[in-house]
Amino acid sequence: MARRPDIGFFEDDLDLLDPSIWSRARLPVELAEPINPLVYRSLTFSLLENEAIWTRDWIFIGTTDDIPDEADLLPYTIGNHGIHVQRMADGSLEGRFNNAQHGGCRVVPQQCQSGSKTKCSFTSCGYSRDRDAISASDAETSTALMFQYVGLRPERLLRVSVAQAGKLIFVNLDGPDKDFTNRAADLDADMVKAVSRDRTSKAWLEFQCNWKSVGEAMFGAVATAGSGKPDVLSAMLQTSDGENAPVEVFATWLYPNLVVLRASGAACTIGIQPTALGKAMCRIQYFADADDAGSAGSLEALVRVIAQTRETAEQAQRDLVSQEHRQLVEPAASPANDRVSPSEHWAQSVLIDRLMTMPRTTADDPMYQPLKHYLI
């Protein structure tokens, strides 16, 4: 870890691991209040998420279409950790922490500790933005680029757990041999089958909102049907282009960062990745049946759902900023919305559960300066 989690996480004089500050957000949905807005704008809370979520959960990073051939490499930044997954000679996938977690820097520069991923020429840092998958067949560029990730002795790099479900690739940073059974149980067979179709296109879209707002915006307007699984949210959405009949889109959110949309003959995966406190990169891949005449219309419906989600999520981010500014001017002003939707209640409950069940660490290392955190 890059920080001292045993010292605790404090913001605005609040102990973020004190259950009492989250108690009202965990009440039954008809009584629950919105979660404290600092979870969307606090750098300290993002560090807590790194400790409680990104280094503990199974995280979706892409599909097998990203790295189809031997030695192809998929870089991915999870929290403040730079990792990669590489296709091996026997067809298996191997995940490792990058050769240099701080890129070419001896320590992490102050400007890289602001919570925003920077654009960096070293490309292999847990504090920088990722590049796309590196193809081993591109001999002119792959050798130099891959060295920044795998170094000279990749077998000596710290391994991460990798699991595959159909085309979906997941990693877990909490050790090299984590059990995938519980996450596999969350994956519906129809969903895995839906994304086994041919990939038609992909796109990276950066939403101007906190990463949690992406899922909350997509499901916020519907009464959730539920899935019977605590870490999975499912609902039927409807979208229309204004001329044709509405198209039904089945949406599934596998907490924390995978959303799968399905329509007749088509599907897409959305991998949500924080790039700043108020920004989230959505890595989107579309899949369709080539011989299905209706798949084109279904793909258009999926695009509309994503566009609507982006608009809603970014508006929610703007409202949050406006509300906080208003509180500064009028401290007695009440929040604009004192109730939560069923989907928002689910999202904030899962988040709080992650905080409360996070493994706690202790350390005997002495501290010689009055600092809350210090770097490796």
Secondary structure per residue as TSV (DSSP state, phi and psi in degrees):
chain	resnum	aa	ss	phi	psi
A	1	M	-	360.0	150.3
A	2	A	-	-90.8	-4.0
A	3	R	S	-132.8	174.4
A	4	R	-	-101.6	87.8
A	5	P	G	-66.2	-20.5
A	6	D	G	-68.1	-18.0
A	7	I	G	-78.0	-21.6
A	8	G	-	105.0	175.3
A	9	F	-	-130.8	115.7
A	10	F	E	-128.8	139.3
A	11	E	E	-149.2	131.7
A	12	D	T	51.9	41.6
A	13	D	T	64.7	17.7
A	14	L	E	-106.5	137.9
A	15	D	E	-85.2	109.5
A	16	L	T	-68.6	-10.5
A	17	L	T	-103.7	12.3
A	18	D	-	-84.6	115.6
A	19	P	G	-57.7	-26.4
A	20	S	G	-66.5	-29.1
A	21	I	G	-75.5	-12.1
A	22	W	G	-108.7	1.6
A	23	S	G	-61.7	-40.9
A	24	R	G	-70.5	-27.4
A	25	A	G	-75.6	-15.8
A	26	R	G	-101.0	2.8
A	27	L	S	-64.9	165.7
A	28	P	-	-52.7	151.6
A	29	V	T	-55.8	-34.0
A	30	E	T	-73.0	-14.6
A	31	L	T	-114.1	-15.2
A	32	A	-	-67.0	150.2
A	33	E	-	-108.4	158.5
A	34	P	-	-58.7	145.7
A	35	I	-	-66.2	152.8
A	36	N	-	-52.8	127.9
A	37	P	G	-65.0	-11.3
A	38	L	G	-63.6	-18.4
A	39	V	G	-67.9	-14.8
A	40	Y	G	-101.2	-10.8
A	41	R	T	-137.8	2.3
A	42	S	-	-95.1	127.7
A	43	L	H	-65.3	-39.5
A	44	T	H	-61.7	-39.7
A	45	F	H	-67.3	-34.7
A	46	S	H	-64.4	-33.9
A	47	L	H	-68.0	-36.3
A	48	L	H	-66.2	-39.8
A	49	E	H	-61.0	-37.9
A	50	N	I	-60.5	-38.5
A	51	E	I	-78.2	-38.5
A	52	A	I	-93.4	-25.2
A	53	I	I	-118.9	-62.9
A	54	W	I	-66.2	-28.4
A	55	T	T	-96.8	4.1
A	56	R	T	-117.9	-37.1
A	57	D	S	-85.2	165.7
A	58	W	-	-79.6	121.3
A	59	I	E	-109.9	130.0
A	60	F	E	-77.3	129.9
A	61	I	E	-121.2	-13.5
A	62	G	E	161.0	-164.2
A	63	T	E	-127.0	168.2
A	64	T	T	-65.1	-17.9
A	65	D	T	-66.6	-21.7
A	66	D	T	-71.8	-35.3
A	67	I	S	-133.7	73.4
A	68	P	-	-77.9	-25.2
A	69	D	S	-113.4	161.5
A	70	E	T	-55.0	134.2
A	71	A	T	76.3	-4.7
A	72	D	-	-59.4	146.9
A	73	L	E	-132.8	133.3
A	74	L	E	-114.1	107.7
A	75	P	E	-79.7	149.3
A	76	Y	E	-158.3	132.7
A	77	T	E	-97.8	123.1
A	78	I	E	-117.2	114.1
A	79	G	T	61.4	-122.9
A	80	N	T	-109.5	31.5
A	81	H	E	-125.4	127.6
A	82	G	E	-94.2	121.1
A	83	I	E	-129.8	172.5
A	84	H	E	-148.7	156.9
A	85	V	E	-123.1	134.3
A	86	Q	E	-126.9	142.7
A	87	R	E	-80.1	125.5
A	88	M	-	-93.1	172.3
A	89	A	T	-62.3	-31.9
A	90	D	T	-86.6	6.3
A	91	G	S	90.8	-9.0
A	92	S	-	-76.1	171.1
A	93	L	E	-114.0	136.7
A	94	E	E	-126.3	130.6
A	95	G	E	-110.2	142.0
A	96	R	E	-145.6	154.0
A	97	F	E	-69.9	145.8
A	98	N	-	-62.1	155.3
A	99	N	S	-56.7	-39.2
A	100	A	-	-130.1	106.0
A	101	Q	T	-66.0	-25.6
A	102	H	B	-105.1	22.8
A	103	G	T	60.4	-130.4
A	104	G	T	-94.6	11.7
A	105	C	-	-96.8	141.1
A	106	R	S	-69.8	-35.5
A	107	V	S	-135.8	168.7
A	108	V	-	-77.9	119.5
A	109	P	-	-61.5	153.2
A	110	Q	G	-58.4	-38.8
A	111	Q	G	-67.5	-16.5
A	112	C	G	-92.7	2.0
A	113	Q	G	-106.7	18.4
A	114	S	S	-87.1	-5.3
A	115	G	S	96.2	-5.4
A	116	S	S	-105.8	131.7
A	117	K	-	-73.0	129.6
A	118	T	B	-96.0	158.0
A	119	K	-	-87.3	114.4
A	120	C	-	-130.1	138.2
A	121	S	T	-68.2	-18.0
A	122	F	T	-78.5	-26.8
A	123	T	-	62.0	-0.8
A	124	S	-	-119.5	26.3
A	125	C	B	-104.4	142.3
A	126	G	T	-68.7	-5.3
A	127	Y	T	-108.5	5.0
A	128	S	B	-116.9	171.3
A	129	R	-	-79.0	150.9
A	130	D	-	-83.2	156.4
A	131	R	-	-101.5	171.6
A	132	D	-	-72.4	175.0
A	133	A	-	-56.3	147.8
A	134	I	B	-105.3	121.8
A	135	S	-	-87.2	129.0
A	136	A	T	-66.7	-21.4
A	137	S	T	-74.8	-16.3
A	138	D	-	-85.4	79.2
A	139	A	H	-63.4	-27.1
A	140	E	H	-70.2	-29.3
A	141	T	H	-119.3	-23.7
A	142	S	H	-68.5	-37.3
A	143	T	H	-61.7	-51.3
A	144	A	H	-65.8	-39.8
A	145	L	H	-67.4	-45.5
A	146	M	H	-65.5	-30.6
A	147	F	H	-58.9	-35.0
A	148	Q	H	-66.0	-21.5
A	149	Y	H	-97.7	-48.4
A	150	V	H	-98.3	-17.4
A	151	G	-	65.9	-159.6
A	152	L	S	-87.6	-25.4
A	153	R	-	-130.3	77.3
A	154	P	G	-59.6	-27.6
A	155	E	G	-65.9	-15.4
A	156	R	G	-93.0	-6.4
A	157	L	S	-73.9	150.3
A	158	L	-	-66.5	127.2
A	159	R	E	-86.2	154.0
A	160	V	E	-120.8	154.7
A	161	S	E	-73.3	138.1
A	162	V	E	-126.8	137.4
A	163	A	E	-138.5	152.0
A	164	Q	E	-129.1	133.9
A	165	A	E	-128.1	101.2
A	166	G	T	62.7	-122.4
A	167	K	T	-89.3	-11.6
A	168	L	E	-77.9	133.7
A	169	I	E	-113.8	128.2
A	170	F	E	-123.1	150.3
A	171	V	E	-131.7	155.5
A	172	N	E	-135.1	122.9
A	173	L	S	-83.4	-7.5
A	174	D	S	-87.2	44.2
A	175	G	-	121.1	158.8
A	176	P	T	-83.2	-12.4
A	177	D	T	-135.1	50.2
A	178	K	-	-73.9	148.4
A	179	D	-	-80.1	126.4
A	180	F	-	-92.8	2.1
A	181	T	H	-57.8	-48.7
A	182	N	H	-64.9	-41.1
A	183	R	H	-67.8	-38.1
A	184	A	H	-62.2	-34.8
A	185	A	H	-67.2	-23.1
A	186	D	H	-77.4	-16.0
A	187	L	S	-90.0	114.8
A	188	D	-	-71.2	137.1
A	189	A	H	-60.1	-37.7
A	190	D	H	-66.3	-34.0
A	191	M	H	-68.0	-45.3
A	192	V	H	-61.9	-39.1
A	193	K	H	-66.7	-37.4
A	194	A	H	-62.5	-35.7
A	195	V	T	-93.1	9.4
A	196	S	T	-86.3	-3.4
A	197	R	S	-67.8	175.9
A	198	D	E	-67.5	136.8
A	199	R	E	-77.1	126.5
A	200	T	E	-96.3	-31.2
A	201	S	E	-168.5	170.8
A	202	K	E	-148.9	160.2
A	203	A	E	-155.5	148.4
A	204	W	E	-111.5	118.2
A	205	L	E	-120.7	126.7
A	206	E	E	-96.0	118.2
A	207	F	E	-88.1	140.5
A	208	Q	S	-87.7	67.1
A	209	C	S	-162.2	163.6
A	210	N	-	-63.8	149.9
A	211	W	H	-59.6	-33.0
A	212	K	H	-68.3	-27.1
A	213	S	H	-69.1	-21.7
A	214	V	H	-63.7	-53.6
A	215	G	H	-66.6	-40.2
A	216	E	H	-62.2	-37.8
A	217	A	H	-70.5	-36.8
A	218	M	H	-66.6	-37.5
A	219	F	H	-102.2	-3.4
A	220	G	T	-65.1	-26.0
A	221	A	T	-91.6	0.7
A	222	V	S	-120.3	153.5
A	223	A	-	-83.2	115.5
A	224	T	-	-68.8	139.8
A	225	A	-	-80.3	-22.9
A	226	G	-	77.4	163.0
A	227	S	-	-125.9	-7.5
A	228	G	S	78.9	3.9
A	229	K	S	-122.2	130.6
A	230	P	T	-64.0	-26.8
A	231	D	T	-103.1	14.0
A	232	V	E	-130.3	131.7
A	233	L	E	-119.1	128.8
A	234	S	E	-130.7	146.9
A	235	A	E	-161.6	156.0
A	236	M	E	-96.9	121.7
A	237	L	E	-104.9	157.6
A	238	Q	E	-127.4	138.8
A	239	T	E	-141.3	147.7
A	240	S	-	-141.2	148.2
A	241	D	-	-88.8	4.6
A	242	G	S	91.1	-14.1
A	243	E	S	-113.6	-40.6
A	244	N	S	-101.2	171.3
A	245	A	-	-64.3	148.5
A	246	P	-	-57.5	144.6
A	247	V	E	-104.0	132.8
A	248	E	E	-84.2	131.0
A	249	V	E	-124.5	123.0
A	250	F	E	-91.0	121.8
A	251	A	E	-112.7	139.1
A	252	T	E	-133.4	129.6
A	253	W	E	-111.8	112.7
A	254	L	E	-96.1	106.5
A	255	Y	T	-63.8	136.3
A	256	P	T	-96.4	-27.4
A	257	N	T	-130.0	14.6
A	258	L	E	-115.6	124.7
A	259	V	E	-119.0	131.4
A	260	V	E	-119.1	127.4
A	261	L	E	-110.1	137.4
A	262	R	E	-132.7	135.3
A	263	A	E	-136.9	175.5
A	264	S	T	-59.2	115.1
A	265	G	T	79.3	3.8
A	266	A	E	-150.6	159.9
A	267	A	E	-157.7	164.9
A	268	C	E	-150.0	152.0
A	269	T	E	-110.1	142.0
A	270	I	E	-124.8	110.9
A	271	G	E	-95.4	116.9
A	272	I	E	-94.3	127.6
A	273	Q	E	-134.2	121.2
A	274	P	E	-64.9	133.0
A	275	T	E	-119.5	-10.1
A	276	A	E	-168.6	173.3
A	277	L	T	-61.4	-34.2
A	278	G	T	-116.4	26.9
A	279	K	E	-142.6	146.3
A	280	A	E	-142.4	129.4
A	281	M	E	-87.7	126.3
A	282	C	E	-106.8	111.5
A	283	R	E	-91.1	110.3
A	284	I	E	-112.0	134.6
A	285	Q	E	-130.1	134.0
A	286	Y	E	-108.0	141.2
A	287	F	E	-132.7	141.8
A	288	A	E	-154.3	157.9
A	289	D	-	-81.2	121.7
A	290	A	T	-63.2	-31.2
A	291	D	T	-96.9	11.6
A	292	D	-	-99.8	114.1
A	293	A	T	-65.4	-25.0
A	294	G	T	-90.6	-1.8
A	295	S	H	-67.1	-30.0
A	296	A	H	-62.5	-43.8
A	297	G	H	-65.3	-36.6
A	298	S	H	-66.7	-40.7
A	299	L	H	-61.8	-39.9
A	300	E	H	-62.9	-36.3
A	301	A	H	-66.0	-39.6
A	302	L	H	-64.3	-40.5
A	303	V	H	-61.8	-40.1
A	304	R	H	-64.6	-41.6
A	305	V	H	-60.3	-43.1
A	306	I	H	-65.2	-41.4
A	307	A	H	-64.2	-42.3
A	308	Q	H	-65.1	-39.5
A	309	T	H	-62.7	-43.3
A	310	R	H	-61.4	-45.3
A	311	E	H	-61.8	-43.9
A	312	T	H	-67.2	-44.1
A	313	A	H	-65.7	-42.1
A	314	E	H	-69.9	-33.1
A	315	Q	H	-67.2	-39.1
A	316	A	H	-62.3	-37.6
A	317	Q	H	-65.8	-42.8
A	318	R	H	-64.0	-39.5
A	319	D	H	-64.1	-38.4
A	320	L	H	-62.5	-45.7
A	321	V	H	-63.7	-43.5
A	322	S	H	-63.1	-41.2
A	323	Q	H	-64.1	-40.9
A	324	E	H	-67.3	-38.2
A	325	H	H	-64.1	-39.7
A	326	R	H	-64.8	-38.2
A	327	Q	H	-62.9	-32.8
A	328	L	H	-67.9	-38.0
A	329	V	H	-81.4	-41.3
A	330	E	-	-124.1	83.5
A	331	P	T	-55.6	-26.5
A	332	A	T	-85.3	-3.6
A	333	A	-	-64.7	135.6
A	334	S	-	-86.5	154.1
A	335	P	-	-58.9	151.5
A	336	A	S	-66.5	-30.4
A	337	N	-	-136.9	116.5
A	338	D	-	-103.8	14.8
A	339	R	-	-130.9	159.3
A	340	V	-	-120.4	150.4
A	341	S	-	-77.5	164.0
A	342	P	H	-56.4	-39.3
A	343	S	H	-71.1	-38.3
A	344	E	H	-64.6	-38.9
A	345	H	H	-62.5	-42.1
A	346	W	H	-61.8	-46.7
A	347	A	H	-63.3	-44.5
A	348	Q	H	-73.3	-28.2
A	349	S	H	-68.6	-42.9
A	350	V	H	-63.9	-41.3
A	351	L	H	-60.3	-48.4
A	352	I	H	-64.5	-38.5
A	353	D	H	-58.9	-38.2
A	354	R	H	-62.5	-40.9
A	355	L	H	-66.0	-43.6
A	356	M	H	-73.9	-24.4
A	357	T	T	-101.9	5.5
A	358	M	S	-63.0	134.0
A	359	P	-	-59.9	131.6
A	360	R	-	-92.9	141.8
A	361	T	-	-116.0	150.4
A	362	T	-	-126.1	154.4
A	363	A	-	-147.8	143.2
A	364	D	-	-98.9	3.5
A	365	D	-	-64.1	127.1
A	366	P	-	-70.1	152.0
A	367	M	-	-114.9	128.0
A	368	Y	-	-104.4	-0.4
A	369	Q	S	-135.0	148.5
A	370	P	-	-78.0	66.9
A	371	L	-	-116.0	145.7
A	372	K	S	-73.7	-38.6
A	373	H	-	-137.7	154.0
A	374	Y	-	-147.4	158.3
A	375	L	-	-84.0	160.0
A	376	I	-	-58.7	360.0
